[in-house]
């Protein structure tokens, strides 16, 4: 993710800039970092990120996108398993003014939150107090929200519970996937920073406490969230397919094979029981608790994602077949667990 809409064409003098430490591991923060790195008023003095992880077929160690970006921009980047007093001392030695955090993956202790004179601030990809927790982007899309956004807040010890400094709203379109919504939210971080950076640097920020009555939590997604639960209604399932498109995906079992669904469309009631299949003119419909899903793209194990007519030419699914499915776990709750 790279933002071009806010780029500067000439080098800037940062000799009198305020020093910022950034903590994060997810590429969603890259457009904001690109913007901050070009400002005269601020200087990215260092980056804390997650350690390298093994990934890919060869399970080779690979740096996350934030570390890669920091190294490419000649920034001091450190990747502790968990921040300790050593990192706090490093930040103090740098004489950093404030800390910005986004999608870091660590809970920070009070000593860390207090280690800079202007404080520690987090950008969270939801309109708090809704969707605190680990998967706000995918969960807001999966639950059918029409609007989401990014919240800038002062960090406190309780997860995503700090007072709100600013928010930037983002519209969720009917065509958004989890990946496209993530890109929109990444870009929304820039105007959010533009509108609030002066207040952060001056210490004259306005804060608004979160209303606990409206707090909801979203949990970390798991591989089993890919299993389509046809006891839900068709519109809910269509939202989940879009939300989980990149990971964990969406699938159902047929004759011991896991069949992945790439895209689908929610339809009004077609007279099918939940999990019941109808094949008609090379089109596939599956019943739900309310309405039915028309499956538009499918993939079998070891195969490619195909349009449903092409898929059905090489794989037999018969009308009247009832798919065995599993009850899904709620994605949001009123309490963190």
C-alpha positions as CSV (number, residue, x, y, z in Angstrom):
1,X,0.0,0.0,0.0
2,X,1.5,3.3,-1.0
3,X,-0.2,6.7,-1.0
4,X,0.6,9.1,-3.8
5,X,-2.1,11.7,-3.1
6,X,0.0,13.4,-0.4
7,X,3.5,13.1,-1.7
8,X,6.0,16.0,-1.6
9,X,8.3,16.6,-4.6
10,X,11.3,18.1,-2.8
11,X,13.4,17.1,0.2
12,X,12.5,18.7,3.5
13,X,14.6,20.0,6.3
14,X,14.0,17.9,9.5
15,X,16.6,19.5,11.7
16,X,13.9,21.0,14.0
17,X,11.3,18.3,13.6
18,X,9.5,16.5,16.4
19,X,10.6,12.9,16.8
20,X,8.1,10.1,16.5
21,X,8.5,6.4,17.3
22,X,6.2,4.1,15.3
23,X,5.1,0.7,16.5
24,X,3.4,-1.6,14.0
25,X,3.7,-4.7,11.9
26,X,0.9,-4.5,9.3
27,X,1.0,-2.9,5.9
28,X,-2.2,-1.0,6.6
29,X,0.1,1.7,8.2
30,X,2.3,2.2,5.2
31,X,0.4,5.1,3.5
32,X,0.5,7.0,6.8
33,X,4.2,6.3,7.3
34,X,5.0,7.5,3.8
35,X,3.1,10.7,4.6
36,X,4.8,11.3,7.9
37,X,8.2,10.6,6.5
38,X,7.8,13.5,4.1
39,X,6.7,16.1,6.6
40,X,9.1,18.9,7.9
41,X,7.3,19.0,11.3
42,X,8.0,15.4,12.1
43,X,10.8,12.9,12.0
44,X,10.4,9.1,12.2
45,X,13.2,8.4,14.7
46,X,12.7,4.7,15.0
47,X,10.4,1.7,14.5
48,X,9.4,-1.2,16.7
49,X,7.9,-4.1,14.9
50,X,7.2,-7.9,15.2
51,X,10.1,-10.3,14.7
52,X,10.6,-12.1,11.4
53,X,8.3,-15.0,10.9
54,X,8.6,-18.2,8.8
55,X,6.3,-18.2,5.8
56,X,5.8,-19.6,2.3
57,X,6.5,-23.1,1.1
58,X,10.1,-23.1,2.2
59,X,9.2,-21.7,5.6
60,X,11.9,-19.1,5.4
61,X,12.2,-16.2,7.8
62,X,10.6,-13.1,6.3
63,X,10.4,-9.6,7.6
64,X,6.9,-8.0,7.8
65,X,6.0,-5.1,5.5
66,X,6.7,-2.4,8.2
67,X,10.2,-3.7,8.9
68,X,10.9,-3.9,5.2
69,X,9.7,-0.3,4.7
70,X,11.7,1.0,7.7
71,X,14.9,-0.7,6.4
72,X,14.4,0.7,2.9
73,X,14.1,4.2,4.4
74,X,17.2,3.8,6.5
75,X,15.3,4.0,9.8
76,X,16.4,2.4,13.1
77,X,14.1,-0.6,13.4
78,X,14.0,-3.1,16.3
79,X,11.9,-6.3,16.6
80,X,11.8,-7.6,20.2
81,X,9.5,-10.5,21.0
82,X,7.9,-8.1,23.4
83,X,8.9,-4.5,24.3
84,X,10.9,-4.3,27.5
85,X,12.8,-1.7,29.6
86,X,15.5,-2.0,27.0
87,X,13.2,-0.5,24.3
88,X,11.9,2.1,26.7
89,X,15.5,3.2,27.4
90,X,16.2,3.3,23.7
91,X,13.2,5.6,23.1
92,X,14.3,7.9,25.9
93,X,17.9,8.0,24.5
94,X,16.5,9.0,21.1
95,X,14.6,11.8,23.0
96,X,11.4,11.0,21.1
97,X,8.5,13.3,21.5
98,X,5.6,10.8,21.0
99,X,4.7,7.2,20.0
100,X,2.3,6.2,17.3
101,X,1.0,2.7,17.2
102,X,-1.1,0.8,14.6
103,X,-1.6,-3.0,14.4
104,X,1.5,-3.8,16.5
105,X,0.3,-7.0,18.1
106,X,1.5,-6.3,21.6
107,X,-0.1,-5.0,24.8
108,X,2.1,-2.1,26.1
109,X,2.7,-1.6,29.8
110,X,2.3,1.7,31.6
111,X,6.0,2.5,31.7
112,X,6.0,2.3,27.9
113,X,2.9,4.4,27.5
114,X,4.6,7.1,29.7
115,X,8.1,7.0,28.0
116,X,7.6,10.1,25.9
117,X,6.6,13.6,26.9
118,X,3.7,13.9,24.5
119,X,2.3,10.4,25.1
120,X,1.4,7.3,23.2
121,X,-1.4,7.2,20.6
122,X,-3.1,4.4,18.6
123,X,-4.9,4.2,15.3
124,X,-7.5,1.5,15.3
125,X,-9.4,0.4,12.2
126,X,-13.0,0.9,13.5
127,X,-15.2,3.7,14.8
128,X,-14.7,3.1,18.5
129,X,-16.2,2.1,20.8
130,X,-17.5,-0.5,18.3
131,X,-15.3,-3.3,17.2
132,X,-12.5,-3.2,19.7
133,X,-10.1,-6.1,19.3
134,X,-8.2,-8.1,16.8
135,X,-10.3,-8.2,13.5
136,X,-12.2,-4.9,13.2
137,X,-11.9,-4.7,9.4
138,X,-13.1,-8.2,8.5
139,X,-15.7,-8.3,11.2
140,X,-17.3,-5.0,10.3
141,X,-17.7,-6.2,6.7
142,X,-18.8,-9.7,7.8
143,X,-21.6,-8.4,10.0
144,X,-23.0,-6.2,7.3
145,X,-22.0,-2.7,8.4
146,X,-22.4,0.1,5.9
147,X,-19.8,2.4,7.5
148,X,-16.6,2.0,9.4
149,X,-13.5,4.1,9.8
150,X,-10.3,4.7,11.7
151,X,-10.1,6.1,15.3
152,X,-7.1,8.0,16.8
153,X,-7.0,7.6,20.5
154,X,-4.7,8.1,23.5
155,X,-3.5,4.7,24.7
156,X,-4.4,3.3,28.1
157,X,-3.7,-0.1,29.6
158,X,-7.1,-1.5,28.7
159,X,-7.3,-2.7,25.1
160,X,-8.7,0.0,22.6
161,X,-10.3,1.8,25.5
162,X,-8.5,5.2,25.5
163,X,-10.2,8.5,24.9
164,X,-10.9,9.4,21.3
165,X,-9.0,12.3,19.7
166,X,-10.4,12.0,16.1
167,X,-12.1,9.7,13.7
168,X,-12.2,9.3,9.9
169,X,-15.3,7.6,8.4
170,X,-15.1,5.1,5.5
171,X,-18.1,3.8,3.5
172,X,-18.3,0.1,2.9
173,X,-19.5,-0.6,-0.6
174,X,-21.5,-3.7,-1.7
175,X,-18.4,-4.8,-3.8
176,X,-15.8,-4.4,-1.0
177,X,-13.7,-7.4,0.0
178,X,-11.7,-7.5,3.1
179,X,-8.7,-6.5,1.1
180,X,-10.3,-3.5,-0.6
181,X,-11.8,-2.2,2.6
182,X,-8.3,-2.6,4.3
183,X,-6.9,-0.3,1.5
184,X,-9.6,2.3,2.1
185,X,-8.9,2.3,5.8
186,X,-5.1,2.6,5.2
187,X,-5.7,5.7,3.1
188,X,-8.1,7.1,5.7
189,X,-5.3,7.3,8.2
190,X,-3.7,10.2,6.3
191,X,-6.5,12.8,6.7
192,X,-7.0,11.6,10.2
193,X,-3.3,12.4,11.0
194,X,-3.5,15.7,9.0
195,X,-6.5,16.8,11.1
196,X,-5.0,15.9,14.4
197,X,-1.2,16.0,14.2
198,X,-0.8,19.7,15.3
199,X,-2.9,19.0,18.4
200,X,-0.7,15.9,19.3
201,X,2.5,17.9,18.8
202,X,1.3,20.9,20.8
203,X,-0.3,18.8,23.6
204,X,-3.5,20.7,23.1
205,X,-5.6,17.8,22.0
206,X,-9.3,17.5,22.7
207,X,-10.3,14.1,24.1
208,X,-13.7,12.3,24.2
209,X,-14.3,9.4,26.5
210,X,-15.7,6.2,24.9
211,X,-19.2,5.4,26.0
212,X,-19.0,2.0,27.6
213,X,-22.6,1.2,26.8
214,X,-21.8,1.0,23.1
215,X,-18.6,-1.1,23.4
216,X,-18.3,-4.2,21.3
217,X,-15.4,-6.6,20.8
218,X,-14.3,-8.6,17.8
219,X,-12.2,-11.7,18.3
220,X,-9.2,-13.0,16.4
221,X,-10.3,-14.9,13.3
222,X,-9.5,-18.6,13.1
223,X,-9.3,-21.1,10.2
224,X,-12.6,-22.7,11.2
225,X,-14.4,-19.3,10.5
226,X,-14.1,-20.3,6.8
227,X,-16.8,-23.0,7.3
228,X,-20.1,-21.6,5.9
229,X,-22.9,-22.0,8.4
230,X,-26.1,-22.3,6.4
231,X,-28.2,-21.7,9.5
232,X,-27.4,-18.0,9.0
233,X,-29.3,-16.0,6.4
234,X,-28.0,-15.5,2.8
235,X,-27.1,-11.8,3.2
236,X,-25.0,-12.6,6.3
237,X,-23.2,-15.4,4.5
238,X,-22.5,-13.2,1.4
239,X,-21.0,-10.6,3.7
240,X,-18.8,-13.2,5.3
241,X,-17.6,-14.5,1.9
242,X,-16.5,-11.0,0.9
243,X,-14.9,-10.3,4.3
244,X,-12.9,-13.5,4.5
245,X,-11.9,-13.6,0.8
246,X,-8.2,-13.3,1.5
247,X,-8.2,-15.3,4.8
248,X,-9.5,-17.6,6.1
249,X,-11.6,-18.0,3.0
250,X,-15.1,-19.5,2.8
251,X,-15.9,-23.2,2.1
252,X,-18.2,-26.2,2.7
253,X,-17.7,-29.9,2.7
254,X,-19.0,-32.3,0.0
255,X,-18.1,-36.0,0.1
256,X,-15.1,-35.3,2.3
257,X,-13.8,-32.6,0.0
258,X,-13.6,-29.0,1.0
259,X,-14.9,-26.8,-1.7
260,X,-13.9,-23.1,-1.5
261,X,-16.4,-20.4,-2.5
262,X,-14.7,-17.4,-4.2
263,X,-17.8,-15.2,-4.6
264,X,-21.6,-15.5,-4.3
265,X,-24.8,-13.5,-4.4
266,X,-27.6,-13.5,-1.8
267,X,-31.1,-14.2,-3.3
268,X,-34.6,-14.1,-1.9
269,X,-36.1,-17.4,-0.8
270,X,-35.7,-20.2,-3.4
271,X,-37.6,-22.8,-1.4
272,X,-34.5,-24.6,-0.2
273,X,-33.7,-25.9,3.2
274,X,-30.5,-24.7,4.9
275,X,-27.6,-26.5,3.2
276,X,-29.8,-28.0,0.4
277,X,-28.3,-27.8,-3.1
278,X,-30.1,-27.0,-6.4
279,X,-28.2,-27.1,-9.7
280,X,-30.1,-25.5,-12.6
281,X,-28.7,-24.5,-16.0
282,X,-25.1,-24.8,-14.8
283,X,-25.9,-22.5,-11.8
284,X,-25.6,-23.5,-8.2
285,X,-27.9,-22.4,-5.3
286,X,-27.6,-23.4,-1.7
287,X,-30.4,-22.8,0.9
288,X,-29.9,-20.8,4.0
289,X,-32.0,-19.9,7.0
290,X,-33.5,-17.0,4.9
291,X,-33.0,-16.9,1.2
292,X,-30.4,-18.7,-0.8
293,X,-26.8,-18.2,-2.0
294,X,-26.0,-18.3,-5.7
295,X,-22.4,-19.5,-5.8
296,X,-20.5,-17.7,-8.5
297,X,-17.0,-19.0,-8.1
298,X,-15.7,-22.3,-6.7
299,X,-12.5,-24.2,-6.2
300,X,-11.7,-27.8,-5.4
301,X,-8.6,-29.0,-3.5
302,X,-5.6,-28.7,-5.7
303,X,-7.6,-26.9,-8.4
304,X,-8.0,-23.3,-9.6
305,X,-10.8,-20.9,-8.7
306,X,-13.3,-21.2,-11.5
307,X,-16.7,-19.7,-12.5
308,X,-19.4,-22.1,-11.2
309,X,-20.5,-23.3,-14.7
310,X,-16.8,-24.2,-15.5
311,X,-16.5,-25.8,-12.1
312,X,-19.6,-27.9,-12.5
313,X,-18.3,-29.3,-15.8
314,X,-15.5,-31.1,-13.9
315,X,-17.2,-31.7,-10.6
316,X,-20.6,-33.4,-9.9
317,X,-23.0,-31.7,-7.5
318,X,-26.6,-32.9,-7.7
319,X,-29.8,-31.1,-6.8
320,X,-31.3,-32.3,-3.5
321,X,-27.9,-33.0,-1.9
322,X,-27.9,-31.7,1.7
323,X,-24.6,-30.3,2.9
324,X,-23.5,-31.0,6.4
325,X,-22.5,-27.8,8.1
326,X,-21.3,-26.6,11.5
327,X,-22.7,-23.8,13.7
328,X,-20.4,-20.8,13.6
329,X,-19.1,-18.9,16.6
330,X,-20.2,-15.3,17.1
331,X,-17.8,-12.7,15.7
332,X,-18.6,-9.9,18.1
333,X,-19.5,-9.8,21.8
334,X,-20.1,-7.2,24.6
335,X,-17.1,-8.6,26.6
336,X,-13.5,-9.2,25.7
337,X,-12.6,-12.9,26.0
